[in-house]
C-alpha cells in the first residue's frame, strides 16, 4: 500500500457544543465561531492539496468540509452517511449536567467507557465499528497520498481504535477539540499516529496573524 497521510478533522463548533449538549445524530449547524474555525483551518490547509475530502452528511461536518474545499478547486466533499456521529439515544439535546443529575448511574458507566456503555437507546459500538470499517475501506483505497476526513468526536475516536489497535477506553482520554487536526500515516507496516488534536489555527485572530504551518 502506498504511504498515505490521513487528516482527521472534527467539525467546527456548534451552539450545542457551547452548552455541552449531546448532539449525536441531531443535525446541528455550525455557529459563527465554528464557521470562523473552519475558515482558519482552510487557510492552514490551503497549500496541502488533498486528493479527496470525505465528510459526514450531518450539516456541522458538511459545512466544515465545504469551507475546506473552497481553497482547493476541483475537489468536492464526498458525503458519507457512515461517517455520521454515533447515536446518543435519549441523551441527544440534553446537557452533560442534565444527564448526570437525572441518570447518574448510566452517566457514570458511560464516563467510565463510552463505547462499551452507550446511552439509553444509543448506538452500540458494534454498529459504529461496522460502518467505520466500511468508511475506512473506501478511504484507504482512494488514490492519492493526502486524504482529509471531516467527522465527529465519537467517530474519529472509533477510527483511532481501529487504525491503531487501541483499547476502547483509552481513546476517550484523548482530547479532540472542535476543528482540530489529527494526523495518521498509513503504509506497508500499518498505521501510526503522527500528531493528535492540533488546533493551533483556532487560536489565531486578527488581521496579519500568521497561520502556523501544517505538521508534515
Backbone torsions as a table, in degrees:
resi	resn	phi	psi	omega
1	UNK	NA	127.0	176.5
2	UNK	-61.6	146.6	-178.3
3	UNK	-64.2	135.1	176.3
4	UNK	-126.3	146.2	164.5
5	UNK	-110.4	123.2	178.6
6	UNK	-108.3	122.5	175.2
7	UNK	-96.5	117.5	176.4
8	UNK	-92.6	120.3	-176.7
9	UNK	-116.1	123.2	170.2
10	UNK	-81.9	143.4	-180.0
11	UNK	-57.1	161.3	176.1
12	UNK	-68.4	172.6	-173.9
13	UNK	-68.1	145.4	174.0
14	UNK	-119.6	169.3	176.2
15	UNK	-60.3	-39.3	-179.8
16	UNK	-66.2	-34.4	173.7
17	UNK	-57.7	-41.3	-178.6
18	UNK	-63.1	-29.3	179.3
19	UNK	-100.8	10.2	-180.0
20	UNK	55.1	41.7	178.0
21	UNK	-94.5	139.7	175.6
22	UNK	-67.5	129.7	-177.4
23	UNK	-102.5	-49.8	179.3
24	UNK	54.5	-128.9	-178.4
25	UNK	-86.2	-1.2	175.5
26	UNK	-63.9	135.7	-172.0
27	UNK	-92.4	84.1	-177.3
28	UNK	-99.7	125.3	-177.6
29	UNK	-78.4	169.2	173.6
30	UNK	-64.5	146.0	168.8
31	UNK	-91.6	-176.5	-176.2
32	UNK	-61.3	-39.5	178.5
33	UNK	-65.1	-39.8	178.6
34	UNK	-63.1	-39.3	177.1
35	UNK	-64.1	-40.5	177.1
36	UNK	-64.2	-41.6	177.7
37	UNK	-59.0	-42.9	-179.5
38	UNK	-64.3	-39.2	178.1
39	UNK	-64.5	-41.2	178.6
40	UNK	-64.8	-40.1	178.4
41	UNK	-67.2	-39.1	178.1
42	UNK	-60.2	-40.5	178.1
43	UNK	-63.9	-36.3	-180.0
44	UNK	-70.3	-33.2	-177.5
45	UNK	-92.9	2.8	-171.8
46	UNK	-54.5	-36.5	-178.0
47	UNK	-98.6	4.2	-174.6
48	UNK	-83.8	-31.2	172.6
49	UNK	52.2	72.9	177.1
50	UNK	-68.1	150.1	175.8
51	UNK	-73.6	-28.8	-179.3
52	UNK	-154.9	149.4	175.4
53	UNK	-126.3	111.6	177.2
54	UNK	-94.5	146.9	-178.9
55	UNK	-146.6	146.9	165.6
56	UNK	-58.7	153.5	177.6
57	UNK	-79.1	-16.0	-179.5
58	UNK	-66.7	143.4	-167.8
59	UNK	-60.4	-35.4	-177.8
60	UNK	-64.4	-34.5	176.2
61	UNK	-80.7	-43.7	-178.9
62	UNK	-60.1	-43.6	179.4
63	UNK	-62.8	-40.0	177.2
64	UNK	-62.0	-46.0	-179.4
65	UNK	-63.8	-39.6	-179.5
66	UNK	-63.1	-37.3	175.9
67	UNK	-66.7	-40.6	-178.3
68	UNK	-62.6	-42.2	-176.3
69	UNK	-79.3	-9.6	-178.8
70	UNK	-61.8	-22.0	179.5
71	UNK	-102.1	8.7	178.7
72	UNK	-128.2	81.8	-178.7
73	UNK	-55.1	138.2	178.6
74	UNK	94.0	-9.2	178.7
75	UNK	-111.4	126.6	176.6
76	UNK	-119.7	148.1	178.8
77	UNK	-61.9	134.6	174.8
78	UNK	-95.2	101.6	-173.3
79	UNK	-81.2	128.0	-176.6
80	UNK	-132.8	123.4	178.6
81	UNK	-65.0	-26.8	-179.0
82	UNK	-72.4	-3.3	175.1
83	UNK	-101.3	2.2	178.0
84	UNK	-67.1	155.8	-176.1
85	UNK	-62.4	156.4	173.6
86	UNK	-60.0	146.5	176.6
87	UNK	-77.5	134.0	-179.3
88	UNK	-107.2	16.6	172.2
89	UNK	53.9	-131.9	-175.2
90	UNK	-71.3	-8.0	-179.6
91	UNK	-84.8	-14.7	-175.1
92	UNK	-63.1	133.4	-178.4
93	UNK	88.1	-7.1	-179.2
94	UNK	-106.3	149.5	-177.0
95	UNK	-82.8	161.4	176.9
96	UNK	-56.2	-42.9	-179.4
97	UNK	-62.5	-42.4	179.7
98	UNK	-62.5	-44.1	-178.6
99	UNK	-66.5	-45.2	-178.7
100	UNK	-61.0	-36.9	179.9
101	UNK	-73.9	-40.1	-174.1
102	UNK	-81.7	-32.6	-174.4
103	UNK	-143.5	67.8	-173.1
104	UNK	-60.7	-33.8	-177.5
105	UNK	-69.5	-47.7	177.4
106	UNK	-62.5	-39.1	179.6
107	UNK	-65.4	-39.9	179.2
108	UNK	-62.8	-44.3	179.5
109	UNK	-64.1	-40.7	179.4
110	UNK	-64.0	-43.1	179.3
111	UNK	-62.8	-35.7	-179.3
112	UNK	-66.5	-40.9	179.0
113	UNK	-161.3	90.1	-174.0
114	UNK	-58.6	-39.4	-178.5
115	UNK	-68.6	-32.3	-177.9
116	UNK	-86.7	-16.7	-177.5
117	UNK	-133.6	72.7	-178.5
118	UNK	-64.6	158.6	177.1
119	UNK	-62.2	162.5	176.5
120	UNK	-55.4	124.9	-178.6
121	UNK	76.9	4.7	-178.1
122	UNK	-83.2	172.6	-176.3
123	UNK	-80.3	136.5	179.3
124	UNK	-76.5	158.7	177.5
125	UNK	-66.1	-32.0	178.1
126	UNK	-58.8	-40.4	178.2
127	UNK	-67.9	-45.0	178.6
128	UNK	-61.2	-46.2	-178.5
129	UNK	-59.5	-42.7	-178.4
130	UNK	-58.8	-47.5	-175.9
131	UNK	-78.5	-29.8	177.2
132	UNK	-70.0	-37.9	175.6
133	UNK	-61.5	-40.5	178.0
134	UNK	-61.9	-43.3	178.2
135	UNK	-63.6	-43.9	-179.2
136	UNK	-64.2	-37.7	177.5
137	UNK	-56.8	-44.4	179.7
138	UNK	-69.3	-43.7	-178.0
139	UNK	-61.8	-45.6	-176.6
140	UNK	-71.7	-22.4	179.6
141	UNK	-90.7	-3.3	-179.3
142	UNK	-74.9	134.6	177.4
143	UNK	-63.9	145.7	178.5
144	UNK	115.2	150.1	-176.8
145	UNK	-93.3	-11.4	-177.0
146	UNK	-127.9	121.4	-177.2
147	UNK	-131.6	139.0	174.4
148	UNK	-113.2	136.2	176.2
149	UNK	-124.6	118.0	179.6
150	UNK	-105.1	117.3	-175.8
151	UNK	-150.0	-142.9	-168.4
152	UNK	-129.8	162.5	-175.3
153	UNK	-54.2	-47.8	-179.1
154	UNK	-65.8	-41.2	-178.2
155	UNK	-71.2	-39.6	177.9
156	UNK	-65.0	-35.6	176.3
157	UNK	-67.5	-38.8	175.9
158	UNK	-61.9	-38.4	176.8
159	UNK	-62.6	-41.1	178.1
160	UNK	-62.9	-42.1	177.0
161	UNK	-56.2	-48.0	-173.6
162	UNK	-76.8	-40.0	-177.7
163	UNK	-73.9	-36.9	-174.3
164	UNK	-104.6	2.2	178.2
165	UNK	56.6	53.8	-177.0
166	UNK	-101.0	151.3	172.8
167	UNK	-62.8	146.7	-175.4
168	UNK	-56.3	-40.4	-173.5
169	UNK	-71.1	-29.3	-170.2
170	UNK	-67.1	-34.8	-174.0
171	UNK	-70.0	-19.9	178.5
172	UNK	-78.4	-3.8	172.4
173	UNK	-91.9	-1.9	179.5
174	UNK	-99.9	124.8	179.0
175	UNK	-77.4	133.6	173.7
176	UNK	-128.8	96.1	-173.5
177	UNK	-77.7	162.5	176.0
178	UNK	-57.3	131.0	178.3
179	UNK	62.7	23.2	176.2
180	UNK	-83.0	162.0	176.9
181	UNK	-111.1	136.6	169.6
182	UNK	-127.6	127.4	-175.8
183	UNK	-103.3	130.2	177.1
184	UNK	-122.8	127.4	174.4
185	UNK	-101.4	131.1	-178.4
186	UNK	-124.7	125.9	179.6
187	UNK	-146.3	-158.4	-176.5
188	UNK	-61.4	-30.2	-178.5
189	UNK	-92.9	9.8	179.9
190	UNK	103.1	-156.1	-174.7
191	UNK	-106.3	147.9	174.8
192	UNK	-140.0	150.1	-179.7
193	UNK	-82.6	120.7	178.7
194	UNK	-88.3	-43.8	175.7
195	UNK	-163.0	160.8	-173.4
196	UNK	-132.7	135.4	169.5
197	UNK	55.3	46.5	176.2
198	UNK	-82.1	108.3	179.8
199	UNK	-125.4	29.1	-178.3
200	UNK	-56.7	-37.1	-178.3
201	UNK	-62.0	-29.8	-178.1
202	UNK	-72.9	-10.9	-178.9
203	UNK	-100.0	2.5	179.7
204	UNK	-84.4	141.4	177.5
205	UNK	-155.7	152.6	177.2
206	UNK	91.6	144.9	179.8
207	UNK	-66.0	143.8	178.4
208	UNK	86.4	-5.4	178.3
209	UNK	-69.8	131.5	-179.0
210	UNK	-83.9	121.4	178.3
211	UNK	-71.7	129.9	-179.3
212	UNK	-63.0	147.8	179.0
213	UNK	-67.5	149.4	176.9
214	UNK	-71.4	135.6	175.2
215	UNK	-58.6	141.7	-179.2
216	UNK	-113.7	NA	NA
